């Protein structure tokens, strides 16, 4: 039923050690994310949700266990190779949009493509296309400070999707928004999921949002349970 496995993690442990402090945040997490799937990860603050998301996206490495992105073991890649794999295969959305204030919406969204080495004209054209898809076709020249909170988050989604990634990892993507705007943002992600077959993994405190996903996993004491 499910097609390609985009991200696979097996028996993941993550430990943070500082001086005499030794904290085991993740304890034996196993998870597969397939093309087009929508997965929610829920849990209380400090349960390790963001840590797990960073490990799934190759932004951090597990203490033990194996993480593969498109069948490549990320622990065996150099930092540069991991960066290239992330840029080509994954998109990231955060609670705070992290748009660069001195650049227009179009320039912000084109940036991942320019980093990849695309020509400015091609990157700008692709950025304009995705901005139109997220309802910002008339706001391309506006800087983040000239956009509303919902528009900035739409721009952040556009930036995550502009490179047509196989999976988008989102950390509290609607946590900073009012209920109505959060609902619009989720509907937008759902449309893009269906249209582009992009997998979405969303860390959230919002159970209403989580219940609209295909699967819900709960992190409790570093271990994951499927709802």
N, C-alpha and C positions, 0 to 999 in steps of 0.2 A: 504494500500500500504506500508506505513512505519511500521516497526515492533516495537520492544521494544523502549520505551522512556528511554534514558540513563540519560539525564540531563533535568530537568524542572525548570524554574524559573518563578515566578508569582509576578508581581507588585513590582519589586525590586527598592528600593531607596538606595542610598549611599551618606552619608554626612560626610564631614571631618570638624572637629571643632578644632581650635587651637587659644586660647585666644579669641580675638574679631572676628577672621576670621571664617566664617561659609560658606562652599562651598558645594553645592548640585551637585554632579557629575553625578549621575544616577537618573532619574525621571520616575519611573513606567515602568520598562522594563519587558516584558513577552516574554519568548522564550522556545521552546521545541526542544531538539536535539535527533534525532532518530538513531537507529543502522545503520551504513553504510552511513550516510549523510555527505555531504561536504558543510560546511557553511563558508562564508567569512563575517567578520565584518570590515567595513571600516569607515573612519572619519578622521577629521583633528587632529593634535597633541593636546593633552589635552582634547579630546572629551570624554574620559572615557573608551576607548577600552580595555586597559590593566587592568583597575579596574574591568570591567565586566568579563574579562577572569579569573581574580583571584577569583572573587565571584563564577563563574560557576564551578571552580575547587576546591572550598572549601579552598583556600589559604587565603581568607579574608571572613568576614561575612557581609551581607547586613545590613544597618541601619533599613530598613523595608522590608517586603515581605518574600517570601518563596522560598528556593532553595532545590530541591531534587535530589540526585544522586542515581540512581537505587531504586527509591521510598523511600529513607531514607532522612528525613528532617535533613540537616547538622547542623542546629542551635541547634538541640536537642542532638547532639553527643558531646562527650568530645573531646579535642584536639587529644588525642591518637586514639580514634575511627575514627575521621576524617582522621588522617594520614594513618591508616590502609585501610580505604575505598579508599583514593587517590592511595595508593600503589597498591591495587588490581584491581582498575577499570579504572584509568586514566593514561595517559602519558602526559608529558609536553615538549615542544620544545621552546627555546628562541632564540632571535636574536644572542646572544653570547652563544656559546656552553656549557659553564660551566662544561667542562670535568676537572677532577682532574689531574693536570700536572704530578704528581709523579707516576701515575698508567698507565698501558698499556690500549689500546683500549678495549681489552677483559675484563680486570679488571673493567674498568669504566662501561661497559655495563652490567656486571654481578652484579654490586652493588645493584640495586633495588631488585634483587632476593635474594641476601644474607641478605638484610635487612628484607625481608619477612620470612627468616628462611630456605631457601633451602640449601641443601648440596652444597659444593664448586664444586664438579664434575658435578652435574646436572645444576647448575647455569652457569658454564663455557661452558657446551655443548649447552645450549640454547642461550648463548651470541654468541658463534661461529656461530650457525645457522643463527641468525639474521644479524650478521656482513657479512656473505656470501651473504645474500639476498640484502644487501645494497651496495654490490660491494667492501667490505673491507676484504674479506676472507684471503687475503695475507698480511694484515696489522694488524693482531690481536695483535702482540707483540709490535707494535709501540706506543710510548707515544704521547700525543697530539702535543707536539712541533715538532714531526717528521712527522706530517700529514699536508697536504695543508688545506686551509680554507674550501674548498668543502668537503674534507674527514672528517674534524672535524665535519661539520654539518651533514654529513651522519652518523657519529658515534653518534651524539646527537639524531638523528631520531631512530637509532637502540636502544639506551638506552630507549627512550620513548615507543618503541614497544615491547621490549623484554618480558615484562610480559603479552603480548597479551591483552592490555586494550580495553575496549569497546569504549573509546573515547580518542582522542589526542587533546590537546589544545595547539596551536602554536602561539606565539607572534612574529610577523615579522620574520618568519623562514628563509626567503631568503634576508632579508634587508641588510645583510652584505656581500653579494656575487655579483660577476659580473653576467651579464645577462645570459650568457651561463650556468654557474654553477647553477644559480637560476632555470633555466628551467629544468636542470637535476634533481635537488632536488625535484621540483614540480612533475615531471613525476614519480619519485620514490615514493613519497607520494601517488600519484594516483594509482599506481600499488598495493601498500600495502593496500590501502583503498578497492580496488576491491577484492584482494586475502584474506584479513583477516576480511573484513566487519567492519573495525574500522571506527567510525565516526571521522571526522576531523573538528575542529573549528579553523579557521585561522584569526588572526588579521593582517591586511596588509595595506600598503599604495599603493601597486602595483595593479592597476586596471586590468592589463592584467592577473595577477594571480587570482584576485577575480572573473573575468568573466568566469573562467574555473570551478568554484564551482557550486554546485546545487542551492544554494540560496545566495543572497547578502543582508546584512543588513547594513544600514548606521546610525551611531550615530551622531546626531546633537543636541547640547544643552541638552545633557543628555537623549534624547529620541531617540527611535529606529524606523526607517522606513525601510520597505522591498522594495528593488529595483524592 
